[in-house]
Structure formats: C-alpha cells, structure tokens
Amino acid sequence: MLKCDFGALTAEIGRLERAGARILHWDVMDGHFVPNLTYGPLVIRAVRPRTSLFFDAHLMIAQPERYLDEYLQAGCDGVTIHVEAVSDPVPLLRRIRAAGAWAGLALNPRTPIERVRAALTECDLVLAMSVEPGFGGQKFLSEVLPKVRELRQIMPREAILSIDGGIGPETIEAAAEAGAQWFVAGSAIFDRADYAAALRELEQRLPAGDGGSPPG
C-alpha cells in the first residue's frame, strides 16, 4: 500500500478488491529503523471496517515491542517484525500468535539466515526483503534469490515465504522459482491504470499451483 493514493485510500482499497487482490500489505515506517515515515495504526484501524481482505502489517520500525499491541488492536491479521530491530524475535512472535494473528519475521538483503534460523518454528510467515527497506520503486536485488531458496528449505513446511521489493513481471517468476509464495507488489500495480490487468499479468508469470492463500 506504500504507493497507493492516500488521498483516496478507501477508493483504492475498493479498486484492489475488485481487481482480485486478496492481501493488503501495510508498509509501516517510523523514520528511525528506516529513513522514511509512512502511517501508523490509526490509519489501519480506520479502514479495517471497509474490507474483509487480509491485512498484512510489515513493521519497519524500531522497538516493535512497544507498538505491537496497537497494530493487533487495529485489526491486522498478520504482523511482521524485523529481526534487525530486536535482540530476540521469539517472544514477540509468540505474542502475535497468542493474539490470534499470523506471526511474521523479516530480514534485510544483507542479513544472514543465521539471524532468523532459531525463530523459524515460531513463524507463520517469513519475509525476505529483495530491496533495502525504506522506499518504494527500488530495483530488485537478484543476489537475494539464493537466500530465498535456502529459507524455503529450512522453514516449516506450513509457513509462507514472502518476498518484498522490486516485484514485477520481470522478477516475479524468478522469485517464485526460488520458493517465494507471496509477492509484495507496489509499483507494478499502482503505476498501472488498470489494477486488474496488472494483477493478471503478475499471476500469469507464476508457475501453476504456486502461492499460498491467507486464512479465511
């Protein structure tokens, strides 16, 4: 949702839903953990009654333990924290699950897999960043693909592997072949006049049967 028209947020959500989107990925940035500032739980809470789509909150923030409950109370179905923002992600992942939400753990392009390995059994979702977090419209970093392949091999089978950054028609197939199942797309959709056509183009590049569905 980072690249949507925030002056018409409710209308944008309606357009995405009619286009066939099943998940809304909320990029939360605090100006500290990443150099950009976006929105917080009040915005998410305000639009939660407008749609039944799965809300996937990606917290690119420092000290996520201080604000986690606000995002859960805002109606997020899944909350992803960054391993770089915490000393031990396990207690936070367990808090997310205890609240009935999906627990996600993200890692940046240069963060080694060893940083997340011990927490993988507590994850419903693992998010591999394929750009440096903080801004939309960046170029896909293909050097992340070996990490995606390894993550898929060592993650719990039932957990979802997501990828975020530079996903578009030219990159989604390679990401899927590496093992990604959810694809966070911004510019590839919002830079197009026809959101449904943009989504179809992305889906047509995926291998048959690829992907994972959100609950419900």
C-alpha atoms as one frame of an Amber mdcrd trajectory, in Angstrom:
protein
   0.000   0.000   0.000   3.031   2.295   0.109   2.422   3.614  -3.402  -1.358
   3.974  -3.317  -3.218   7.296  -3.469  -3.660   8.082   0.227  -5.995  10.930
  -0.621  -8.456   8.305  -1.819  -7.479   5.371   0.382 -10.921   3.811   0.714
 -11.433   4.013  -3.051  -8.020   2.457  -3.646  -8.871  -0.479  -1.382 -12.113
  -0.971  -3.296 -10.253  -0.945  -6.621  -7.771  -3.516  -5.363 -10.508  -5.765
  -4.021 -12.442  -5.636  -7.299  -9.204  -6.337  -9.177  -8.790  -9.601  -7.283
  -6.285  -8.718  -4.553  -6.545 -10.982  -1.513  -3.987  -9.361   0.784  -3.183
  -5.742   1.633   0.432  -5.272   2.698   0.836  -2.269   5.009   4.375  -0.837
   4.991   4.778   0.822   8.382   7.892   3.029   8.618   8.947   5.148  11.570
  11.766   7.351  10.242  14.208   5.603  12.625  14.576   1.962  11.652  14.233
   3.118   8.044  14.703   6.677   6.757  11.113   7.097   5.596   7.913   7.841
   7.525   4.545   6.435   6.495   1.443   5.684   8.591   0.509   4.048  11.851
  -2.237   2.006  13.485  -4.829   4.800  13.352  -4.889   4.670   9.547  -5.147
   0.886   9.512  -7.881   0.921  12.155  -9.862   3.494  10.170 -10.003   1.384
   7.004 -10.351  -2.019   8.655 -14.194  -1.914   8.530 -14.086  -1.100   4.801
 -12.850  -4.511   3.646 -12.515  -8.143   4.671  -9.163  -8.553   2.904  -6.257
  -9.996   4.903  -4.240  -7.155   6.478  -0.518  -7.944   6.453   1.302  -5.318
   8.561   5.036  -5.055   7.889   6.564  -3.153  10.806   9.750  -1.467   9.634
  10.100   0.215  13.000  12.454   0.355  15.946  11.280  -1.180  19.230   8.319
  -3.057  17.738   7.562  -4.485  21.172   6.332  -1.027  22.255   3.768  -0.711
  19.485   2.817  -4.271  18.589  -0.457  -4.328  20.511  -1.675  -1.200  18.705
  -1.405  -2.941  15.342  -3.094  -6.072  16.620  -5.923  -3.977  18.073  -6.212
  -2.090  14.778  -7.297  -5.324  13.126  -4.158  -6.638  11.445  -4.476 -10.300
  10.529  -0.725 -10.744  10.331   2.134  -8.716  11.792   5.717  -8.989  10.595
   8.639  -7.638  12.608  12.253  -7.231  11.504  14.897  -9.434  13.058  17.306
  -6.469  12.860  15.038  -4.455  15.194  15.035  -6.874  18.138  17.559  -8.823
  20.164  15.319 -11.912  20.246  12.256 -12.130  17.993  10.756 -15.234  19.606
   8.828 -13.538  22.472   7.263 -11.067  20.033   6.335 -13.770  17.543   4.650
 -15.676  20.354   2.755 -12.538  21.401   1.457 -12.115  17.870   0.303 -15.724
  17.709  -1.289 -15.520  21.153  -3.409 -12.642  19.845  -4.691 -14.881  17.055
  -2.716 -13.250  14.252  -0.111 -14.593  11.870   3.430 -14.025  13.123   5.945
 -12.874  10.537   9.689 -12.307  10.621  11.503 -10.201   8.019  15.175  -9.999
   7.174  17.024  -7.457   5.064  19.087  -8.359   1.972  22.402  -8.344   3.829
  21.155 -10.077   6.977  22.409 -13.687   7.171  19.926 -16.519   7.560  21.578
 -17.484  10.839  19.890 -14.461  12.420  16.440 -15.997  11.895  17.110 -19.734
  11.979  16.293 -20.267  15.672  12.982 -18.400  15.341  11.613 -20.092  12.231
   9.439 -22.568  14.138   7.598 -19.583  15.652   6.811 -18.072  12.250   3.686
 -18.322  10.160   5.403 -16.151   7.547   8.981 -15.250   6.677   9.565 -12.121
   4.600  12.736 -11.871   2.523  13.489  -8.294   1.529  14.709  -8.033  -2.048
  15.493  -4.306  -1.695  16.836  -2.274   1.188  13.725  -1.309   3.167  12.504
   2.252   3.336  11.349   3.339  -0.107   9.137   2.026  -2.910  10.162   1.735
  -6.537  13.590   0.202  -5.963  15.304  -2.300  -8.248  15.040  -5.995  -7.392
  18.246  -7.435  -5.901  18.714 -10.793  -7.611  21.511 -11.711  -5.194  18.782
 -12.375  -2.607  17.465 -15.401  -4.533  19.935 -17.955  -3.066  18.795 -16.846
   0.401  15.170 -17.361  -0.626  15.981 -20.887  -1.792  17.705 -21.725   1.470
  14.896 -20.248   3.561  12.342 -22.393   1.775  14.407 -25.487   2.546  14.756
 -24.812   6.275  11.406 -23.171   7.078   8.478 -25.154   8.471   6.554 -26.613
   5.556   3.317 -24.909   6.576   4.862 -21.420   6.861   4.552 -18.920   4.000
   7.648 -17.462   2.340   7.039 -13.905   1.152   9.267 -11.558  -0.829   9.158
  -7.763  -0.919  10.951  -5.326  -3.189  11.105  -4.757  -6.916   8.495  -7.409
  -7.663   7.047  -7.052 -11.156   6.508  -9.000 -14.381  10.260  -9.240 -14.969
  11.143 -10.572 -11.499   8.179 -12.493 -10.067   8.925 -15.723 -11.939  12.497
 -15.963 -10.610  11.238 -15.223  -7.091   8.632 -17.971  -7.378  11.142 -20.473
  -8.739  13.363 -19.737  -5.730  10.492 -20.681  -3.412   8.583 -17.471  -2.669
   4.814 -17.881  -2.310   3.570 -14.367  -1.510   4.752 -11.416  -3.596   4.567
  -7.849  -2.334   3.995  -5.654  -5.376   3.716  -1.872  -5.295   4.835  -0.029
  -8.404   3.879  -2.974 -10.628   0.245  -2.373  -9.665  -0.128   1.261  -8.632
   1.776   2.595 -11.631  -0.827   0.985 -13.913  -4.247   2.446 -14.716  -5.886
  -0.988 -14.673  -5.154  -2.801 -11.410  -6.917  -5.976 -12.527  -4.776  -6.196
 -15.665  -1.645  -5.592 -13.591  -2.542  -8.409 -11.193  -3.368 -10.779 -14.051
  -0.023 -10.089 -15.678   1.792 -10.957 -12.462  -0.264 -14.102 -11.869   0.324
 -15.305 -15.426   4.057 -15.339 -14.753   3.679 -17.715 -11.812   4.052 -21.480
 -12.090   0.747 -23.333 -11.883  -0.277 -24.034  -8.313   2.240 -21.612  -6.832
   1.472 -19.382  -3.912  -0.230 -19.656  -0.568  -3.616 -18.362   0.433  -4.384
 -16.279   3.519  -6.715 -17.892   6.052 -10.436 -17.359   5.550
